[in-house]
């Protein structure tokens, strides 16, 4: 069953090995966990519903709690403490676009707020609608999960927007196809959620980001129904798809999505090599990408993440032997792990592997347990978020942030971002541990994804304040180096203050005008994307 106060299914229990606990003690000192609320105690705090009656609404406290938040760190603290800043007054479970249309019209009559809910995996505050005078209704799309149509000749599959990753891929696999969109949230997140947050899958190097995969669909808005036609290309004015991509539930609710799918590949392999250091690793990734070598994914971990990943993936007894192999290969503690994927026909995989190896050797790559570690990555590619649970129980908070920028800006950014984050709580004498990887690469530049850990405080409020300080330092570092405030997580409420630095004043006024055009009463997920607080330059570029 889905956890009410954390990530994923409660049948999957991640554990911290003894050496991992020892590493935490070495890096963060002695940590002390906070006590968690029970579901029953949280239910007892749920206020009475203010929602008017409607046959599609569920007003039970348990259902409302389970749809009250996403998975941002502030959401996490609310779930673990059982103290929610706001809980929806009801949850609707529509099964058709027509039912959502009816809910839109009903919401206008009753003057209520609507918040779309897909898989509940948002990590930037998309679902934490602030409390207000108007009743708030969450629209859960989980029952809109079927393959509705398949145009085999055009390779366009139409799905209900609430379909989760595994269900989508299973329905496509049954007819010999794949979407190829595999974000880390794949097990829980939905196709509609991917579109409205501009998601990127782990194999975007082959299949493309969601904006390349989203061909069209249906958006129900307070002003009416917007049908976005599926076309291979068009020069007929601005692309309506781009209004929906990244709209984060502020224009309406995406009910159906038309997706560009691909026949299942004949072969797929993952390998790991080790680069001598970070600079050689970045140079190799940049050269392969700009050389247009058709790999399906690349992930370059810095030396710190490499060390942590190996300790988590390789049993302690085998790790000492592995370290001996590294020394024989001339690799030091500055080595960086580069994992890459090959997908296609058997011939394509073979040819592309040889091409990639040529570039890698030119930059000093060494092979050590290459196939085994590649398979390990594939096996655990969606399991990282589950580690938040045992870390929390050990008194450790963990969160991530990510960006993307040009290659010319990336190197200076990488040199300072971890320094800034690890020193964020220095005045309080509190250590922070951070590590970074590149996982979505482009000829122009790359994403950069940083994970950080810190000791929780003695209270939930103090822990929240620690996180806010780190988040502010991280976000300001991103903005200062010209990076996007998000490459794949979206804006939500957490990143909204930093969006004007990227869009400029004129761009923000255009976004506001667009929102008011489709949602004149501003009842759709208010506070997302557009914030009264702004950080950084807001002038037009």
C-alpha positions, 0 to 999 in steps of 0.5 A: 500500500502507498505510504501516507507519510513518505515515498512509495509502497510500504512493501519496499523497505530500504535499510542502511548498512552498518558501514553507511551508518558509520559513514554518516557518523564520520561526516555529520557527527552524532544524529538524533531522529525526531518522533513521527506522528501516527496516521491516527493522530494526524487524522484527529487533527483534520478539520471539518470539510468546508466543501459543498456536496458533489457525487464525485467528492470523498471527504473522509479525513484519511483520503484528504491527508493522503492527497494533502502534499507532495514529496518536497522536504517541507512536505516531508516534515508535514507528513512525518509530524502529522502537522499539515499547513493545509488539507484539501476539503475533499478529493475527487476521483474523476474517470473521464474528461467529461467529469472533469469538465463538470467539476470545472463548471461546478467549481465556478458556481461554488467558488472553490479552489482546484488542485490537480493531483497525479502521482503525488511525487512533486518535490518542489511544492506543487501540491501544498496549496496555502490555506485560504477562505475558499474551499480547496478540492484536489482532483486526483487523476489516478482512475484516468489511466488507460490507453485510449487510442493507438495510431500504429502508422503514426506511432501516436498513443493516447492515454488518460493523463493519470496513467503511471509510468509502469502501467503506461509502459506495460500497456505499450509493451503489450503492443510492442512499443515504449515511450522511453520516459523513465524519470526517477519517480517513474514508479509513481508519477503520471504522464500528465504530471510529466507534461505539466512539469516538463519532466526529463527521463533517464534515457532522454539522450535517446528518446528525448525529454517530455516536450519531444514526446508530447504530441498533443492532448486535451486541457480542461480549463475554467474557460472551456476545453482546449484541444491541442492537435497532434501534428508532426510539425507546424509553422502556424504560429506559436505552438499551443503545446508549449503553453501546456508544457510546464504550466503546472496545473495553473491553466487547467487540468490535462485529461488526455495526452497524445504521446510519440512512442517507439518500437521496443528495442532489440537490445539494451546494455548499460556499462560503467567506466571510471574517469581519472578525475572530474575534468576528464569525465566532463570532457569525455561526456561533452565530446561524446554528446557534441560528437552526436554518438547515439547513446541512450543515457550518460551519468557522470558522478563526481568523486564524492558521489562515486565513493558513496555509490560504490559503498552502497552498491558493493559489499564491504568485503568485495570493496577492498578488492575493488579498491586494489583493482583501482590502484592497479589501473592507476585510479586515485580517490579522484576517480569519477564513475561514468555510467552509459546506456546503449539501446537499439538493434544488436548491430547499433548497440555494438557499433555505438559501443565501439564509438563511445569507447574510442572517445572514452579511451581518449580521455583516460577511461578505465574499465573495472567491473563495467557490465556488473556496475552498469546492471547495478545502476539499472536495477536500482535506478528508481530506488534512490528516494526510498533511502529517505526513510532509513536516513530520516529514522537515523536523524538525517535529512536529505534533499536534492536540487538540480539545474542546467546550463551551458558547458561554459558556465557549468565548470565554474558552477560545479567548482562552487556549488558544493562549497556553498551548500556544505558551508550553508549552516557553518554559522550554526556549527552544523555540517552538510554533506553534498555530492553531484552528478551530470545525468542529462547532457546536450551539445550545448550544456548539461544538467547538474543534480546535487544531493545533500544531507544534514542532521535534523534538529531537535524540533520539526520547525528548527529542521525546516529552518535549516532546510530553508537556509540550504535551499536559499543558498543552493537556489541563489548559487544556481541563479548567480551562475545563469542556470535554470532554476529547474531542469526536470522538477519544475517550479512549484511554490519552492522555486517560484521566487527565482523564476523571474530571474530566468523569465524577466519582467516582461516574460512574467507578465506574459505568464500572468496574462496567460494564466488569467486568460484561461483562469480568470478567477485564479482558482487553479492551483494558486501560488504555483509558478508566480510568486509575490516574492522575487529573487534576482534580475527581473528585467527583460533580457 
